[in-house]
């Protein structure tokens, strides 16, 4: 069964900022980034428990083409996307997002 993805507001901000950054580098590249994110989200929804836990209950998977990681938490049939961050971002941010997460 495919899980339902819920993208948290902080992750929406991550996506928007990264889209704009890539789009400023080359027209269309931001869209390519969002396509890669969509494919990654689909993989997560199909097999949410496949990826390793990196902090508390938060799991991480990598985008295939871009140097970004998706951080998420599973709760039953729902997957909460906490962050979409560049792999060189401070790991403390990942821990903060995982620590501060509370499901609705």
N, C-alpha and C positions, 0 to 999 in steps of 0.2 A: 504494500500500500504506500502511496506517495504522501509524504508529510506536507503540511501546510507551512509555508515560510512567512514569517512576520519580520519585516525589516524595521529595526528600531530607529528612532529619529537620529541618533548619533551616526548610525551607519548610512542613513540617507544623506547626511551632511558629508560624510566621507566620499560617497559616490558622486555627489554633485561637485565637490571641490576637485576631485580627481578627473572627472569628465572635463571640467573647464580647463584644467591644466593641460591635459592631452590635446584638447581641441585647439588651444592657443599655440601648441607646437606645430600641429598640422591639421587642417580641416578634415574631418572624418575620423581622425584617430580616437577622439573621445567616444564616438559611436562604436568603434571597434573594441574599445575598453569595455563599454557597457554590454556588448555582445558576449565578450569573454566572461563577464560577471554573470550574465544570464545562464550561460552554459554551466558555470560552476554552481549556481543556485539550483539548477535542475539536477545535477549530480548529488548535491547535498539532500535534496528532497527525496530522491530515489533511495539513497542509502545514508541516512543521517548518522548512524553509529559507526560508519566505516573509518572515519578519521580519528586520529589520536587526541586524547585529552591533553591540553597544554597547561591549563590552570583551573583548579577546582573542577567544575563540570564543563568548562568551555572547551570546545574542539576547534581545530584549525585545519583548513585546507588551502592549497595554493592555486592561484589562477595559472593557466597553462602558458599564456603568452606574455603576461605582464608581471612585474615583480611585486605582486600584491597577495595578501592572504585574507581569507574570510574567517572571522571568529564567530562561532555560534554556540548556542545551548539548545539541547533538545528537552522538551517537556511533553511526554505522551506523543500525540500525533502532530505536535507543533514544533517548529524549529524557529528560534529567535536569532536573527542575524544581529550581532552586537557591533561589529566593525568590519570595514573593508580598508585595510591599512597596507602601506608600503612595507615590505619586509625589513627595511632598515629603520623603521620607526622604533622609538624607545619601547622595549618590552614591558616597561612599567605601565604604559597606557593599556596594553592588553590585560594586564592583571587588574587595573582599575575598572575597566569596563566589565570584566567578568565578576569582580567583587560587587560592583554597584547594581548588577542586573537583578531585577525583580519582575517575575512574570505577572501579567495582569490577572 
